[in-house]
């Protein structure tokens, strides 16, 4: 079994800096079945997550129980790999580590893809708005500078202001266009949450 390799891999990684998944006290009193269940429900990649626990607990003298942890993980991952969990995980910007069982992965990925599209569009729009705001502030600063500038410097300042205005206009148009895409994506995601088993068409609902 692939999981039987975990302990060996983890032991080989113990010399690395601790990732701090658990405190010393938590390591000493841990119910490793519960820890595994929690990790599975969060969608962690099992090999690296168990290795992180080994590193965290190495200084406390506690040794994570591999068998108990894996038993818990197998239970938790089934809660993670549902269509609605996929939608929420994607909308929150979480990464998918290809951890779902084959029989559950297709439906999980369908929800995840819809949620991730919403997340990506929101992030891009936020980035554009931040860029617009930054360019507006710079244009305002240059406008004040222009009032005090000598004649020989005015042309260059005006050109820089014009460039900022053009860039700002392009960013606004892109943000507006993406806003329509976001509305469609949010509608598809909302419909999916109400009807997770409904078939998709043309790549959406």
N, C-alpha and C positions, 0 to 999 in steps of 0.2 A: 504493500500500500504506500502511496505517495506520502501520506502523513507520517509514516514511520521514519521518514527522513528528516522530519522537522527538528527532532531533538538534536541530531547530529549537526544540522545546519546552524541551529541556535547556539550550540556550544561553541562552534567555530567563530561565531560572531560576538561572543561575550567580551572579547577584548576591546570592542568598539565602545564609544561613549554611550551611556545609558540614555534611552529615549524618554525615560521617566513616565511610563504608562501607569505605574503604581508606586505608592510610598512603601517604605520598609514595613510599616505596620500592616498595611493592606496586604502585602505579600505574605506576612506571617499568618494572617487569619483568613485568607482568601478561600472561598468555596469556588474551586476552579471550574465546576460545572456551570455555575452562575456567571462567572467571568466569561467563559466561552460562549454562553448563550447571549450575553450582552454584546460581545464582539461580533458574533454572527448576525445579530439583529441590526448592527450598524454597518454591515457590509464590508468589514475589513478583509483584506487578503490574508488567508490563514497562516501561511509560512512566515511572512514578515511580522505579523501581529504576535504570534507565539514567541518568535525570537525576541521581540521587543520586551515581552514579559520576562523572559529569561534574563535579559540584560538588566532590567529594572530590579529584579529580585536577587541578583547575584550577590550584592553587598549585604543583604539582610540574612543570608544563610538559608533562605527558603528556596525550594525547588518547585516550580510550577508542575502540577500533575498533568502530564500530556494527555493521558487517556480521558480523564474527567473533562479537561478543557475541550477536547475535540468532540466529546459527546454533547456537551453544551452547545458548541459551535454549530453542530449539525441541526440542532433544534432551532437556534436563533436565525440561521441563514434562511430557513424556510419562511420566517416572518418577514425578512428583508426582501425576498425575491417574489413579491406579489406585484401585480400591475399598479396598484395605487401607491405602494411604497416606492416603486420605480418613478412614478410621476412626482412624488414629493421630493425624492432624492435628486432628481434631475432639476427640478425647479429651484432647489436650494444650492445648485451649483456643485453638488458632490460628484466625485469621480466614481466610475464603475470599474471595478477590478476584475471583471469576468469571473465572478465567484459563484454565480447561480447554477444550480443543477440544470442539466440540459432540458429536462421536461418543464422547467419553470422559466428558463431564460428568455424565450421569445416574448412572452407576455410582459415580463419585467422590462425588457428593453423597449417594448412599444410604449409603455408609460414613461420610461426614463427619457426616451427621445423627445416626446412631447414636452415634458417638463424642462429638459435641458434647452430646447429651442426657446422657450419663454425666458429662461435665465440668460441665455446668450444675447437675445434681443434687448432685454432690459439693461444688461451690462454695457452693450454697445451704445445704446441711447444715453445712458448715464455718462459714459466717456465723452460722447459728443457734446452733451450739455456742459460738462466741465470744461471742455476745450473752448466752447463758445464763450463761456464766462471768462476764461482766462484771456481770450483774444479781446473781449470787450474791455477788460481792465487795462490791457496793454494799449489799446486804442485811446482810451481816456487819458492814460498817462502821456502818450505821445501828443495828444491834443493840447494838454497843458504845456508840454515842452515846446510845442509849436508857437505858442503865444509869446514865449520868451526868446525864441531862436533868432539868430542873425539871418539876414537875407540869404546868405550863401548856403545855409543849412536847411532852409525851409522846403526846398524841392525834395530832398532825400527823406525828410520826415513825412511829408505828404504821401510820398510813394509807399512808405512803410505802412501808413494808416490805410491807404487804398488796398494794399495786399492783405492786411488784417480783415478788412471789410469783405473782400472777396472770399477769403477762407472761411469767415464766419457765415457768410451766406450759403456756401456749399455745405457746411456742417449742418446748418439749419434745415436745408432741403433734405439731406440724408436722414436727419433725425425725424423729420416729418414722414418721409417714406417708410422708415423703419417702424414708426408709430402705427401705421396701418397694418404692417406685417405682425406687429405685436398684438394688435387687437384680434387678428385672425388666430394667432397662436394661442392666445389666452382663451378664446372661444373653443378651440379644439380641445384644449386641456380641460376646461370646465365640462365639456360634453363627455370626454373620456372618463372623468371622475364619476359622472352620473351613470355612464354606460360603459364600464371597462371591458365588456365582452362584445361590444358592437364591432362589426367589421369596418375596416378603413377603406377609403377610396381615394385615388389620385394622391396618395401619400398623406392624406389627412382624413377628417371626418366631414 
